[in-house]
Amino acid sequence: MTSRGNPGAEVDRVLAKNPQFTFGHCLRAALIVRADMQSARSRLVASVTTIEAACPDAGDPSRRHASAARAWLDRDEALAAERYGAILIDWPRDILALAVAHALDFRLGRRRMLRDRVAQVLPEWDAAAPNYASVLALYAFGLKENGQYRRAEKMARRALALDSQHPGAIHVIAHVMEMQGRVREGLEFLAECETTWKETSDLSVHLAWHRALFHLDAGDPESALAVYDAQIASPGAPGMSELADASALLWRLRVLDVEVGERWQPLADSWERGTLTGVRRFYVAHAMMALIAAGRTAATQRIFDALPHPETNGTSASQPEDTLLLLFCKALLAFANGDYMTCVEWLKRVHHIAHRCGGSLAQCDLIHLTYTEAALRARKRSLARALVAERTAQKPASRLNHALQRRVG
């Protein structure tokens, strides 16, 4: 819940000593499903099977955890979220079910449920309960994703009052400041608590990414690149979350016509070393950014060939997410090829529902920025003016938005 240490290794150590420890298997299942660890599917199968054998009663809490995890194994994240959510209705203090349901809601693009699922159980929690700070941080994230920035920051600071080093709460405050255009305050905040978030297991790169976004919003791409080189680019074996942050930052710089040198090449190498089979659409889109920008034509075509290609005539809010991904990838390729009119045509279909690929408001802003820049370069002045006005209304103090305003006149 706090991104500290290595809980997966701890659980494996306990289960090695006691292979029939049912709660240990529930915990391992929660860790795997929450993190979307496709590489750990075999371990999850073993845990689910063990729980099912030990708990034949379908109403047993552990058996219900196994049932929810099995839905994820069957690649039905919506059913997994439904089953973890049902556990919470009966046991509102089940922190495992809450953490996993929250992660699934995020990946499914269910912004309202990010807030409301936690709200459903919050009255059953209090400051004396273990993990209360984490519950507040989850609620703060849901509030932030629904544009309730003041309440989100209030909840996050309540979490920090209980746990002054809670990275989830720090993350929410960084998000709020970024969404409100509080650039200087955001940079100062991240600097003040840097010793805390640099030590986290899965948020250190992401919070560095937020730092780089503050620099971009301040009109300082050189500082953003410095953050990329020092804290985001990884010489080791980064996970997909870190690779996505790297792609997202470099793509923003490309859209803003900032030269990034050869940085795309090692990033594309990292994406090519992994496998995209069965991973989140969000990661596939970010892999495409790197491969397209690095000129990896064959690798790009392989991903296109693997994507479902349903009819794309007409796009609505009920459009399947696979079609969403296909159209967005086509827009990325069109932008990279200088075909800005085609990029605009693709993005106007999906920019308003792109969060269904599973990304935060800040992450999805990349799509809006690409759409805005493509409209400018395609000389779609009326559309560009409208999109810039939308951005400026959200962040009136943004130097980036001021620069876009000057371009539309």
Residue, then its C-alpha position, 0 to 999 in steps of 0.5 A: m500500500t505504500s510502495r516500500g520494500n518488496p512485498g512479493a518477495e516477502v509473500d513468496r518467502v512465507l509461502a515457501k515455508n507454509p505452502q497451504f497458508t491461505f491468506g498468503h495466497c490471497l495476498r499474492a493474488a492481490l499483488i499480482v492482479r493489482a500490478d497486472m503482472q502477466s509474467a506471474r500468471s503461473r504463480l497466480v494459477a497455483s495460488v488460486t488453485t490452492i485457495e479453491a482446494a482449501c476453501p470449498d465454500a463459495g461464500d468463504p472470503s478467501r474463496r471469493h478472492a480466488s474467484a475474483a483473481r480467476a476472472w483476471l486470469d481469464r482476461d476479464e478485468a471487468l468481472a474481476a473488478e465486479r467480484y473484488g467490489a462485491i467482497l467490499i460490500d460485505w467486508p468494507r475493511d478488506i484492504l486487499a479487495l479495495a486496493v485491487a478493485h481500485a487498480l482495476d477501475f483505473r485500468l478500465g478507465r472508470r474514473r467515477m468508480l475510482r472515487d465512489r468505490v472508496a466512498q462506499v467503504l470510507p465510513e467503516w474506516d477510522a484513523a485507528a485502523p491500520n492502512y487508513a492513510s492508504v485508504l485516504a490516499l486512494y480516495a484522494f486519487g479518485l477525487k482528483e481524477n474526477g476534477q475535485y482538486r481541492r477535496a483531493e488535496k485535503m484528503a491527501r494531506r490528511a493521509l500525510a498527517l498520519d503517514s508523513q512519507h506516504p508516496g501515494a498521498i505525495h503522488v496525488i498532491a503532485h497531480v493536483m498541482e500539475m492539473q491546476g498549473r501550480v508549477r513553482e509550488g509543485l517543483e518545490f513540493l517534490a523537492e521537499c519530499e524527494t528523499t521519500w519518493k526516490e526510495t519507493s519501489d514503483l513511484s520514483v520514476h513516475l514522480a520524476w515524470h511529474r517533475a518534468l511535466f512541471h518544467l514543460d509547463a513552465g516553458d523549460p524543456e531543457s530542465a525536463l530533458a535533464v530530469y529525463d536523463a537523471q531520473i527517468a531513462s534507465p540503463g537497467a531493465p525498467g518495467m513497463s510503467e517506467l518505459a511508458d513514462a519515458s515514452a510519454l515525456l519524449w513524445r511531448l517534447r517531440v510534439l513541442d518540436v524539442e530536439v531529443g537527440e538519440r534518446w528514442q533509440p535505447l528506449a525503443d530497444s527496451w520496448e522491443r526486448g519485452t513482449l506486449t502480448g496481453v499487456r494493457r492497451f495503455y502500454v501498447a500505445h506508449a510502445m508505439m510512440a517509441l517505436i514510431a519515433a525511433g523509426r522501427t518500421a518493422a516493429t511498428q508494423r508487427i504491433f499494427d498487425a497484432l491489433p484487432h481491426p474492427e470496422t472504424n467507420g463511426t466512433s462513439a462512447s460505446q466503441p470497443e477499447d481495441t478500436l480506440l487503441l487502433l485509431f490512436c496508434k494510427a494518429l501517432l503514425a500520421f503525426a510522425n509522418g507529418d500528415y497532420m490532417t489525418c492525425v486530426e481526423w483520427l484524434k477527433r474521434v477518440h480524444h474525448i474517450a481516450h481515458r478508457c485505455g487506462g490513464s490518468l488525467a495528466q497522462c491523457d493530456l498527451i493526447h490533447l496536446t498532440y491533437t492541438e499541435a496537429a490542428l495547428r500544423a494542419r492549419k485548422r485554425s478554428l479547431a486549434r483556437a477551440l482546443v487552446a482555449e480549452r487548455t488555457a481555461q484549465k491552466p491559465a498560468s501555463r507558459l506552454n498554453h500561452a505559447l499555444q495562444r500566441r500561435v493561434g493569434 
